[in-house]
Amino acid sequence: MGNAIPIEEPRGKLGVLLPGMGAVATTFIAGVEAVRRGIGRPIGSLTQMGTIRLGKRTEKRVPTIREFVPLASPEELVFGGWDIRPDNCYEIAMNGGVLEPALLGQLRGFLEGIRPMPAVFDRHYVKRLDGTHVKRGANKAELVQMLIEDTERFRAATGVSRLVMVWCGSTEIFLEPQEVHQTLENFECGLQENHPAIAPSMIYAYAALRSGIPYANGAPNLTVDVPALVELARQKSVPIAGKDFKTGQTLMKTIIAPGLKARLLGLAGWFSTNILGNRDGEVLDDPESFKTKEESKLSVLEHILQPDLYPELYRDFHHVVRINYYPPRGDNKEGWDNIDIVGWLGYPMQIKIDFLCRDSILAAPLVLDLVLFLDLAKRAGMRGIQEWLSFYFKSPMCAPTVYPEHDLFIQLMKLKNTLRHLRGEEMITHLGLEYYD
Ligand SMILES: NC(=O)c1ccc[n+]([C@@H]2O[C@H](COP(=O)([O-])OP(=O)(O)OC[C@H]3O[C@@H](n4cnc5c(N)ncnc54)[C@H](O)[C@@H]3O)[C@@H](O)[C@H]2O)c1
């Protein structure tokens, strides 16, 4: 056993601030409340249902993760956020059509009590949306100030001792890193000068980091994945994580691709298409927002399969991703994958996947885990990019010197080893020769 890292105890309530209170945010909030009332189970959440093996297999030490590290309890969570529409969370969840009206009816009073604050929003960055519940400021620096005041008001009104922010807002148009994102000084000038490459999601992130609030990015937007904001996170000792919740089709990809590679089965092509009818689907119907999502979804296979190391198996495979907005499906997306693989002597084979999933049902437990793990990271003095939370993201943020790790199983091992490291437990290598000596 090594030395455990000192971790502050999670005393008091934990505020969860969500820019973007749509399907994912309300499914998360309603879900946590249902769990607290004992009318639902937190299925899909590692912090609530996961265990962690410690030491040798013969020791049989397998505590739950929440016994092993000092996490805030779901009982302690208090919710707030921003949206471009003033509807309360009950109305949003009813319109979203993810959770059954009967369940929402039981939670009605609680959900009606949560109303979004007016958003920082600009149609330029999300073409398919428009709203009236929006802040007006002389420049982007003033909007930052307004968000900081919102968070302070929320802190005072709820009496929370700590806060975490998770972006659950829409996918913005594709932005590439530019000069204004390279240093904190440039970024702060850009806020004053209303630089067009500073999107609303970055304004929220900057406000959070300035206030010492951990920030996770659930969308593929650039947001905190730029040197200026990574620098600010380090300066303020705040943990950050992103980008883009790994839920449906990409989750499947990062489960299957490592298996194909493990068996050295070649890949000729992977065609993925989706039909989706929720508001996220409508936003992604705009080519500029889709481009941001497409980039996020495409990079996964390259990194897992490593064509540079296995050119015979993985060079030049065709990878196509489509999202089709199809309203009748609502949040119940259908994702098809056709995978053309190659075996012994070059013989072709095919795999077909038809995943009838529920987008927000898959995303909600990820939001819960990210809230609890980021709060843990902050109390453990961890700052900047939290690569161990890659497990939750389609485009994991990582140091500029390394490539992102996409393989779900490596990500899980990284996450659990980080928890072992925090508690001074031995890393698990799976070597196991000692059992046979
Ligand atoms: N499985 C999933 O559901 C999943 C997976 C990966 C990523 N995501 C991403 O998570 C985000 C949320 O997904 P959703 O299904 O809840 O979408 P949604 O459209 O239901 O909710 C997004 C909300 O954000 C609001 N919004 C947009 N810009 C805003 C701004 N600047 N400030 C405040 N609010 C703003 C919108 O009005 C909307 O209510 C999307 O970006 C989506 O791409 C979702």
The ligand as an SDF file (V2000), in Angstrom:
LIG
                    3D

 44 48  0  0  0  0  0  0  0  0999 V2000
  -27.1500   10.6030  -25.0040 N   0  0  0  0  0  0  0  0  0  0  0  0
  -27.2960   11.9010  -25.0450 C   0  0  0  0  0  0  0  0  0  0  0  0
  -28.3490   12.3540  -24.8110 O   0  0  0  0  0  0  0  0  0  0  0  0
  -26.1080   12.7540  -25.3710 C   0  0  0  0  0  0  0  0  0  0  0  0
  -24.8880   12.1410  -25.6550 C   0  0  0  0  0  0  0  0  0  0  0  0
  -23.7930   12.9510  -25.9390 C   0  0  0  0  0  0  0  0  0  0  0  0
  -23.9310   14.3050  -25.9270 C   0  0  0  0  0  0  0  0  0  0  0  0
  -25.1400   14.8770  -25.6840 N   0  0  0  0  0  0  0  0  0  0  0  0
  -25.2170   16.3100  -25.7400 C   0  0  0  0  0  0  0  0  0  0  0  0
  -25.8030   16.7990  -24.5640 O   0  0  0  0  0  0  0  0  0  0  0  0
  -26.4720   18.0170  -24.8680 C   0  0  0  0  0  0  0  0  0  0  0  0
  -27.8780   17.9610  -24.2940 C   0  0  0  0  0  0  0  0  0  0  0  0
  -28.6380   16.9870  -24.9660 O   0  0  0  0  0  0  0  0  0  0  0  0
  -30.2190   16.9910  -24.8170 P   0  0  0  0  0  0  0  0  0  0  0  0
  -30.7280   15.7720  -25.4800 O   0  0  0  0  0  0  0  0  0  0  0  0
  -30.5970   17.2840  -23.4220 O   0  0  0  0  0  0  0  0  0  0  0  0
  -30.6060   18.2380  -25.7410 O   0  0  0  0  0  0  0  0  0  0  0  0
  -31.8480   19.2510  -25.5380 P   0  0  0  0  0  0  0  0  0  0  0  0
  -31.9730   19.9720  -26.8440 O   0  0  0  0  0  0  0  0  0  0  0  0
  -33.0320   18.5340  -25.0030 O   0  0  0  0  0  0  0  0  0  0  0  0
  -31.3260   20.2140  -24.3910 O   0  0  0  0  0  0  0  0  0  0  0  0
  -30.3640   21.1890  -24.6160 C   0  0  0  0  0  0  0  0  0  0  0  0
  -30.8590   22.4530  -23.9450 C   0  0  0  0  0  0  0  0  0  0  0  0
  -29.8380   23.4360  -24.0160 O   0  0  0  0  0  0  0  0  0  0  0  0
  -30.4620   24.6770  -24.1810 C   0  0  0  0  0  0  0  0  0  0  0  0
  -29.4350   25.6100  -24.6170 N   0  0  0  0  0  0  0  0  0  0  0  0
  -28.8470   25.7350  -25.8220 C   0  0  0  0  0  0  0  0  0  0  0  0
  -27.9140   26.6980  -25.7930 N   0  0  0  0  0  0  0  0  0  0  0  0
  -27.9030   27.1810  -24.5240 C   0  0  0  0  0  0  0  0  0  0  0  0
  -27.1550   28.1820  -23.8870 C   0  0  0  0  0  0  0  0  0  0  0  0
  -26.2320   28.8690  -24.5170 N   0  0  0  0  0  0  0  0  0  0  0  0
  -27.3930   28.4090  -22.5640 N   0  0  0  0  0  0  0  0  0  0  0  0
  -28.3360   27.7110  -21.8950 C   0  0  0  0  0  0  0  0  0  0  0  0
  -29.0870   26.7580  -22.4690 N   0  0  0  0  0  0  0  0  0  0  0  0
  -28.8660   26.4900  -23.7790 C   0  0  0  0  0  0  0  0  0  0  0  0
  -31.5850   24.4040  -25.1400 C   0  0  0  0  0  0  0  0  0  0  0  0
  -32.5820   25.3980  -25.0790 O   0  0  0  0  0  0  0  0  0  0  0  0
  -32.0830   23.0520  -24.6350 C   0  0  0  0  0  0  0  0  0  0  0  0
  -33.1200   23.1950  -23.6950 O   0  0  0  0  0  0  0  0  0  0  0  0
  -26.4190   18.1900  -26.3840 C   0  0  0  0  0  0  0  0  0  0  0  0
  -25.3460   19.0230  -26.7400 O   0  0  0  0  0  0  0  0  0  0  0  0
  -26.1190   16.7960  -26.8480 C   0  0  0  0  0  0  0  0  0  0  0  0
  -25.4520   16.7740  -28.1050 O   0  0  0  0  0  0  0  0  0  0  0  0
  -26.2350   14.1220  -25.3930 C   0  0  0  0  0  0  0  0  0  0  0  0
  1  2  1  0
  2  3  2  0
  2  4  1  0
  4  5  1  0
  4 44  2  0
  5  6  2  0
  6  7  1  0
  7  8  2  0
  8  9  1  0
  8 44  1  0
  9 10  1  0
  9 42  1  0
 10 11  1  0
 11 12  1  0
 11 40  1  0
 12 13  1  0
 13 14  1  0
 14 15  2  0
 14 16  1  0
 14 17  1  0
 17 18  1  0
 18 19  2  0
 18 20  1  0
 18 21  1  0
 21 22  1  0
 22 23  1  0
 23 24  1  0
 23 38  1  0
 24 25  1  0
 25 26  1  0
 25 36  1  0
 26 27  1  0
 26 35  1  0
 27 28  2  0
 28 29  1  0
 29 30  1  0
 29 35  2  0
 30 31  1  0
 30 32  2  0
 32 33  1  0
 33 34  2  0
 34 35  1  0
 36 37  1  0
 36 38  1  0
 38 39  1  0
 40 41  1  0
 40 42  1  0
 42 43  1  0
M  CHG  2   8   1  16  -1
M  END
$$$$
